[in-house]
Amino acid sequence: MIDLTIQLTDTGKECLYQQIYEYIRDEIRKGKLLAGEKLPSTRLLAQYLQVARSTVDFAYGQLVAEGYVEARPCKGYFVSHVEELFHFSDDWEKPKETPVRIAQTVREEEVQYDFSPHAVSLKDFPYATWKKITKNILVDANSEMFALGDARGDQELRKTISRYLHSSRGVNCQPEQIIIGAGTDYLFMLLEKILGRHVPIAMENPTYKRAYRVFQSFAYEIVPIPMDGSGMNAEALSRTNARVAYVMPSHQYPTGVVMPIGRRMELLKWAGEEQDRYLIEDDYDSEFRYKGKPIPSLQASDRLGRVIYMGTFSKSIAPAIRVGYMVLPMKLLKVYRENCGFYASTVSRIDQRILNEFIRDGYFERYLNKMRKIYRGRHDFLLSQLSPFEKEFLISGENAGLHILLTSKSRIPEETLIKAAAKAGVKVYGMQDACMGGASMDTAYASTLLLGYGALDEQELKKGITILKEAWDTYL
C-alpha cells in the first residue's frame, strides 16, 4: 500500500472530497500512481487528513465511477489499468532503472467535459442530512451494533427495503428473501454459489459489460442474445441451452429500451417451461423516469418464483454508498441458506443503520424527488441543445435513465467521432464498448454514441455541446 501526501486547503472554493479526488486522479494521469497499486483505506486516509470518512468515500466513489480506481471486495481500492491514459509532465522524469510500462503510455488530451453515462451528480447530495443521521446513530451506538449480525443484512433494513420495493416497484417479497451486499459484484458471486458453476447464461447484446465480465470470470457459458425494439429476443432465447437470462427490462443499458408487458410475459413463459430456469432482473436505475408512470418490475408479474430481482443504491444516492440487494425466490433462498449462509455480510452494520433511517424517515424519497427534477431538467436541456445534430444523428434512449444515444445516419464510425471529440477536450462513449462481439453487432452499433448528463449541470452541458458541434462541424 502507498502513502498519499495530500495537502488540503480550506479556502471554500473547492470542497474537500473534490481536492482528494483531483489529487489522486492527477497522480494517476501523471503515472506517479501505477496500475495495481493499492490506495490507503478510507479509514486510514480520513484519519491522516483529519476529515470525515464519508469525505474520502465520496472521493474514492467518484474515482471508481470514472474508472481511475477499482474497488475489490474485502481487499480495498486499487489503481486501475487504463490504456493510453498516463502522460508525463515536463517536471517528471521517467525512471532510468527500468524502462517499463510507463514508457509505453501516451499523453491523454485534457478532458474538459466528460459525458459519462455512469456518473451521477454529487453536488446535490444531502451531506447535512447524512451527517446528522450518522452522528445520531453513533451517539446511540451499543456493543450489539459492532457485532457481525445477520449474514443477509440487518433485519430492519431488509424490512425497509421490502416495503420500499413493494410501494415503488411492485416487488412481492418478504424481508427474509432479501440479501444485502457491498455492490452487485458480491451479489453476483453469491449467485454463482447458488446457481452453480458453468451455467449457460443468456445476456442481451449489447449489455452492461461489467456484469458480462463478472459472469465470464465464473466460467459461465455466456450466450449473447440480439436485441429488438422490445428488448431481449425471446424467440432467439428459446433456441439456446441457456438456464438463466440476465435482463434489464425497465431501462436496458445501454440502448434505453423499455421492455413491454408482452415481451415480459414471453420471458416468464420461457422461465416457467423448465424447473431450473431463472431470470435475473437488474433494476439499476428505474427511479429515474421522466415521462409516463413508473414501469412495474418484471418480478411483480412473476407467479412461479423464477425472477431474481437485483438493485443498488449507488445510482440513486451516490457511488460511495456501496449497498446493493437481491431478492431471491423461495426455492433459491433455501439453496442460499445451505450453500452461502456462512458468508458474513460485507456491509458495515453502521452503514446499514444509516441507510435504513435515510429511507425509513422519508429522506430518500425527498432526495429522489429532488434528483428526478434536476435530472429531468438536464435531460430536457440536453435535448434542446442537440437540435443542430438532428440532420446527421438519430437521437434515442430518452425519457429515462441518465444518458441518451446519438446514432450517425451516414454511418460515421464511432471511433472517428470519439477521437474528434477527445481532441477538442470532450469525452464521449461508444456503444461498441457494451457489445459482446460478432460481425453483426459491430455493424449494428458501429456508429452509436452514449451521452451521459448526470454529472454535468446546464452550463457545463451547453459548453460541452458547443465544443462537440465545433469538433463535428465537418459532419453536421
GUSE-415062 format. One record per residue (C-alpha): residue number from 1; x, y, z. Coordinates in steps of 0.5 Angstrom, whole numbers. Layout:
N
{NUM {X Y Z}},
...
# end
This chain:
476
{1 {0 0 0}},
{2 {3 7 -2}},
{3 {2 13 2}},
{4 {-1 20 0}},
{5 {2 27 1}},
{6 {-5 31 0}},
{7 {-5 38 3}},
{8 {-12 40 3}},
{9 {-14 48 3}},
{10 {-20 50 7}},
{11 {-21 56 2}},
{12 {-28 55 1}},
{13 {-27 55 -7}},
{14 {-27 47 -7}},
{15 {-30 42 -3}},
{16 {-25 37 1}},
{17 {-27 31 -3}},
{18 {-26 35 -9}},
{19 {-19 36 -7}},
{20 {-18 29 -5}},
{21 {-21 26 -12}},
{22 {-17 31 -16}},
{23 {-10 30 -13}},
{24 {-11 22 -14}},
{25 {-13 23 -21}},
{26 {-8 27 -23}},
{27 {-3 23 -20}},
{28 {-5 17 -24}},
{29 {-5 21 -30}},
{30 {2 23 -29}},
{31 {4 16 -28}},
{32 {6 17 -21}},
{33 {1 12 -18}},
{34 {1 6 -22}},
{35 {-4 1 -24}},
{36 {-5 -5 -19}},
{37 {-2 0 -13}},
{38 {-7 0 -7}},
{39 {-9 6 -4}},
{40 {-10 7 3}},
{41 {-16 5 6}},
{42 {-22 10 7}},
{43 {-21 10 15}},
{44 {-13 11 15}},
{45 {-14 17 10}},
{46 {-19 20 13}},
{47 {-15 19 20}},
{48 {-9 22 16}},
{49 {-12 28 13}},
{50 {-17 29 19}},
{51 {-23 29 15}},
{52 {-30 25 16}},
{53 {-29 18 13}},
{54 {-35 20 8}},
{55 {-31 25 5}},
{56 {-26 20 3}},
{57 {-31 15 1}},
{58 {-34 20 -4}},
{59 {-27 22 -7}},
{60 {-26 14 -8}},
{61 {-33 13 -10}},
{62 {-32 19 -16}},
{63 {-25 15 -18}},
{64 {-29 9 -18}},
{65 {-34 11 -22}},
{66 {-30 15 -27}},
{67 {-25 8 -28}},
{68 {-19 11 -25}},
{69 {-19 6 -19}},
{70 {-23 0 -18}},
{71 {-26 -3 -11}},
{72 {-24 -10 -10}},
{73 {-29 -13 -5}},
{74 {-25 -15 2}},
{75 {-19 -12 -1}},
{76 {-19 -5 -2}},
{77 {-18 0 -7}},
{78 {-13 -1 -13}},
{79 {-11 4 -19}},
{80 {-14 1 -25}},
{81 {-10 -1 -31}},
{82 {-13 4 -37}},
{83 {-10 4 -44}},
{84 {-7 11 -46}},
{85 {-8 15 -40}},
{86 {-2 17 -37}},
{87 {3 22 -39}},
{88 {9 26 -37}},
{89 {9 33 -35}},
{90 {15 37 -36}},
{91 {18 37 -29}},
{92 {17 29 -28}},
{93 {23 25 -30}},
{94 {22 18 -33}},
{95 {25 12 -28}},
{96 {32 11 -31}},
{97 {33 4 -28}},
{98 {27 0 -31}},
{99 {24 3 -38}},
{100 {18 -1 -36}},
{101 {10 0 -38}},
{102 {10 8 -36}},
{103 {14 9 -42}},
{104 {9 6 -47}},
{105 {4 10 -45}},
{106 {2 17 -49}},
{107 {-1 23 -47}},
{108 {-8 24 -46}},
{109 {-12 30 -48}},
{110 {-14 34 -43}},
{111 {-22 33 -41}},
{112 {-26 39 -40}},
{113 {-33 36 -40}},
{114 {-34 28 -39}},
{115 {-41 26 -42}},
{116 {-40 19 -37}},
{117 {-47 15 -38}},
{118 {-45 12 -31}},
{119 {-43 19 -27}},
{120 {-48 22 -22}},
{121 {-49 29 -19}},
{122 {-45 29 -12}},
{123 {-46 37 -12}},
{124 {-53 36 -9}},
{125 {-52 30 -4}},
{126 {-55 32 2}},
{127 {-49 32 6}},
{128 {-52 35 12}},
{129 {-58 30 13}},
{130 {-53 24 12}},
{131 {-48 27 17}},
{132 {-54 28 22}},
{133 {-56 21 22}},
{134 {-49 19 22}},
{135 {-48 23 29}},
{136 {-54 21 32}},
{137 {-53 13 31}},
{138 {-46 14 33}},
{139 {-48 17 40}},
{140 {-53 12 41}},
{141 {-49 6 39}},
{142 {-48 0 43}},
{143 {-44 -6 43}},
{144 {-49 -10 39}},
{145 {-48 -5 33}},
{146 {-41 -7 33}},
{147 {-42 -15 32}},
{148 {-43 -18 26}},
{149 {-50 -19 25}},
{150 {-54 -23 20}},
{151 {-51 -25 14}},
{152 {-56 -23 10}},
{153 {-56 -16 13}},
{154 {-60 -12 18}},
{155 {-67 -14 19}},
{156 {-69 -7 20}},
{157 {-66 -5 13}},
{158 {-69 -11 10}},
{159 {-76 -9 12}},
{160 {-75 -2 10}},
{161 {-72 -4 3}},
{162 {-78 -9 3}},
{163 {-83 -4 4}},
{164 {-80 1 -1}},
{165 {-79 -4 -7}},
{166 {-87 -6 -6}},
{167 {-89 1 -6}},
{168 {-85 4 -11}},
{169 {-83 -2 -16}},
{170 {-89 -7 -14}},
{171 {-84 -12 -12}},
{172 {-87 -18 -8}},
{173 {-82 -21 -3}},
{174 {-81 -22 5}},
{175 {-75 -19 8}},
{176 {-72 -26 9}},
{177 {-72 -26 2}},
{178 {-67 -20 1}},
{179 {-60 -21 1}},
{180 {-55 -14 2}},
{181 {-48 -14 0}},
{182 {-43 -9 -2}},
{183 {-44 -8 -9}},
{184 {-47 -12 -14}},
{185 {-40 -16 -15}},
{186 {-41 -19 -9}},
{187 {-48 -21 -10}},
{188 {-46 -24 -17}},
{189 {-41 -28 -13}},
{190 {-47 -31 -8}},
{191 {-51 -32 -14}},
{192 {-45 -37 -17}},
{193 {-45 -41 -11}},
{194 {-53 -41 -11}},
{195 {-54 -43 -19}},
{196 {-48 -47 -19}},
{197 {-42 -47 -24}},
{198 {-41 -47 -31}},
{199 {-48 -45 -32}},
{200 {-50 -43 -39}},
{201 {-53 -35 -38}},
{202 {-56 -31 -44}},
{203 {-55 -24 -44}},
{204 {-58 -18 -48}},
{205 {-53 -16 -53}},
{206 {-51 -10 -52}},
{207 {-51 -11 -45}},
{208 {-48 -8 -38}},
{209 {-40 -10 -39}},
{210 {-38 -10 -32}},
{211 {-44 -16 -31}},
{212 {-41 -19 -37}},
{213 {-34 -19 -34}},
{214 {-36 -22 -28}},
{215 {-40 -28 -31}},
{216 {-34 -29 -35}},
{217 {-30 -30 -29}},
{218 {-34 -35 -26}},
{219 {-33 -39 -32}},
{220 {-40 -39 -34}},
{221 {-42 -40 -42}},
{222 {-45 -33 -44}},
{223 {-50 -34 -50}},
{224 {-51 -27 -53}},
{225 {-58 -25 -55}},
{226 {-59 -20 -60}},
{227 {-64 -14 -58}},
{228 {-70 -12 -62}},
{229 {-75 -6 -60}},
{230 {-78 -9 -54}},
{231 {-71 -12 -51}},
{232 {-68 -19 -51}},
{233 {-71 -23 -57}},
{234 {-75 -29 -53}},
{235 {-75 -33 -60}},
{236 {-68 -33 -60}},
{237 {-67 -34 -53}},
{238 {-71 -41 -53}},
{239 {-67 -43 -59}},
{240 {-61 -44 -54}},
{241 {-59 -48 -48}},
{242 {-59 -42 -43}},
{243 {-61 -44 -36}},
{244 {-61 -36 -34}},
{245 {-62 -30 -37}},
{246 {-60 -23 -35}},
{247 {-64 -17 -37}},
{248 {-66 -10 -35}},
{249 {-73 -9 -37}},
{250 {-74 -3 -34}},
{251 {-69 1 -38}},
{252 {-64 -3 -41}},
{253 {-57 -1 -41}},
{254 {-54 2 -46}},
{255 {-60 2 -51}},
{256 {-65 5 -46}},
{257 {-70 0 -49}},
{258 {-76 -1 -44}},
{259 {-79 -8 -45}},
{260 {-87 -8 -46}},
{261 {-91 -13 -42}},
{262 {-92 -18 -48}},
{263 {-84 -19 -48}},
{264 {-84 -20 -41}},
{265 {-89 -25 -41}},
{266 {-85 -29 -46}},
{267 {-79 -29 -42}},
{268 {-83 -31 -36}},
{269 {-86 -36 -40}},
{270 {-79 -39 -42}},
{271 {-77 -39 -35}},
{272 {-83 -43 -33}},
{273 {-82 -48 -38}},
{274 {-77 -52 -34}},
{275 {-75 -53 -27}},
{276 {-68 -50 -27}},
{277 {-69 -43 -31}},
{278 {-69 -36 -28}},
{279 {-69 -29 -30}},
{280 {-64 -24 -27}},
{281 {-67 -17 -27}},
{282 {-62 -12 -26}},
{283 {-66 -6 -24}},
{284 {-61 -1 -23}},
{285 {-64 6 -25}},
{286 {-71 5 -25}},
{287 {-72 11 -20}},
{288 {-70 16 -26}},
{289 {-76 16 -31}},
{290 {-79 23 -34}},
{291 {-85 21 -38}},
{292 {-91 17 -36}},
{293 {-92 13 -30}},
{294 {-86 8 -27}},
{295 {-86 2 -30}},
{296 {-87 -4 -25}},
{297 {-82 -9 -24}},
{298 {-81 -16 -28}},
{299 {-81 -19 -21}},
{300 {-88 -16 -20}},
{301 {-91 -21 -25}},
{302 {-87 -27 -23}},
{303 {-92 -32 -20}},
{304 {-88 -38 -21}},
{305 {-82 -36 -17}},
{306 {-77 -35 -23}},
{307 {-74 -28 -22}},
{308 {-68 -26 -18}},
{309 {-69 -18 -17}},
{310 {-63 -14 -16}},
{311 {-62 -7 -15}},
{312 {-57 -2 -12}},
{313 {-57 5 -8}},
{314 {-50 7 -12}},
{315 {-54 10 -18}},
{316 {-60 13 -14}},
{317 {-56 16 -8}},
{318 {-48 16 -9}},
{319 {-43 11 -12}},
{320 {-40 11 -5}},
{321 {-46 8 -2}},
{322 {-44 1 -3}},
{323 {-50 -2 -2}},
{324 {-54 -7 -7}},
{325 {-59 -12 -5}},
{326 {-62 -18 -9}},
{327 {-69 -21 -8}},
{328 {-69 -29 -8}},
{329 {-75 -33 -10}},
{330 {-76 -38 -4}},
{331 {-73 -44 -8}},
{332 {-67 -41 -8}},
{333 {-67 -38 -1}},
{334 {-67 -45 1}},
{335 {-60 -46 -3}},
{336 {-57 -40 -1}},
{337 {-58 -42 7}},
{338 {-55 -49 5}},
{339 {-49 -46 1}},
{340 {-48 -39 3}},
{341 {-51 -38 10}},
{342 {-44 -38 13}},
{343 {-41 -32 9}},
{344 {-41 -25 13}},
{345 {-45 -19 11}},
{346 {-40 -15 7}},
{347 {-43 -8 9}},
{348 {-42 -5 16}},
{349 {-48 -5 20}},
{350 {-47 2 22}},
{351 {-48 4 14}},
{352 {-54 -1 14}},
{353 {-57 3 20}},
{354 {-55 10 17}},
{355 {-58 8 10}},
{356 {-64 5 14}},
{357 {-66 11 17}},
{358 {-65 15 11}},
{359 {-70 11 7}},
{360 {-75 10 13}},
{361 {-75 17 15}},
{362 {-77 20 8}},
{363 {-70 23 7}},
{364 {-69 18 1}},
{365 {-76 20 -2}},
{366 {-75 27 -2}},
{367 {-68 26 -5}},
{368 {-70 22 -10}},
{369 {-76 27 -12}},
{370 {-71 33 -12}},
{371 {-66 29 -16}},
{372 {-71 27 -21}},
{373 {-73 34 -22}},
{374 {-65 36 -23}},
{375 {-64 30 -28}},
{376 {-71 32 -32}},
{377 {-68 39 -33}},
{378 {-61 37 -35}},
{379 {-65 32 -40}},
{380 {-69 37 -43}},
{381 {-64 42 -43}},
{382 {-59 37 -47}},
{383 {-64 35 -52}},
{384 {-66 42 -53}},
{385 {-58 43 -55}},
{386 {-58 38 -59}},
{387 {-62 41 -65}},
{388 {-57 42 -69}},
{389 {-55 35 -69}},
{390 {-61 32 -72}},
{391 {-59 33 -79}},
{392 {-54 28 -78}},
{393 {-56 24 -72}},
{394 {-62 20 -69}},
{395 {-63 21 -62}},
{396 {-66 16 -58}},
{397 {-66 13 -51}},
{398 {-69 19 -48}},
{399 {-74 20 -42}},
{400 {-71 15 -37}},
{401 {-64 14 -34}},
{402 {-58 19 -34}},
{403 {-56 18 -42}},
{404 {-58 19 -49}},
{405 {-56 16 -55}},
{406 {-53 19 -62}},
{407 {-53 15 -68}},
{408 {-50 17 -74}},
{409 {-55 17 -80}},
{410 {-49 17 -85}},
{411 {-45 11 -81}},
{412 {-39 15 -79}},
{413 {-35 11 -75}},
{414 {-36 12 -67}},
{415 {-28 12 -67}},
{416 {-28 18 -71}},
{417 {-33 22 -67}},
{418 {-30 20 -60}},
{419 {-23 22 -63}},
{420 {-25 28 -66}},
{421 {-29 30 -59}},
{422 {-23 28 -55}},
{423 {-18 33 -59}},
{424 {-23 38 -57}},
{425 {-23 36 -50}},
{426 {-30 33 -49}},
{427 {-30 25 -47}},
{428 {-36 21 -50}},
{429 {-37 14 -50}},
{430 {-38 9 -56}},
{431 {-44 3 -56}},
{432 {-39 -2 -58}},
{433 {-36 -2 -51}},
{434 {-42 -5 -49}},
{435 {-42 -10 -54}},
{436 {-40 -18 -54}},
{437 {-37 -18 -61}},
{438 {-39 -21 -67}},
{439 {-39 -18 -74}},
{440 {-47 -17 -74}},
{441 {-46 -13 -67}},
{442 {-40 -9 -70}},
{443 {-44 -7 -76}},
{444 {-51 -5 -72}},
{445 {-48 -1 -67}},
{446 {-41 2 -70}},
{447 {-44 9 -71}},
{448 {-47 10 -64}},
{449 {-45 14 -58}},
{450 {-47 15 -51}},
{451 {-48 22 -48}},
{452 {-49 22 -40}},
{453 {-51 28 -37}},
{454 {-52 26 -29}},
{455 {-46 30 -27}},
{456 {-46 36 -31}},
{457 {-50 42 -30}},
{458 {-54 46 -35}},
{459 {-48 51 -36}},
{460 {-43 45 -37}},
{461 {-48 41 -42}},
{462 {-48 48 -46}},
{463 {-41 49 -46}},
{464 {-39 41 -48}},
{465 {-45 41 -53}},
{466 {-42 47 -56}},
{467 {-35 44 -57}},
{468 {-38 38 -60}},
{469 {-41 42 -65}},
{470 {-35 45 -67}},
{471 {-31 39 -67}},
{472 {-36 35 -71}},
{473 {-38 41 -75}},
{474 {-35 37 -82}},
{475 {-40 32 -81}},
{476 {-46 36 -79}},
# end
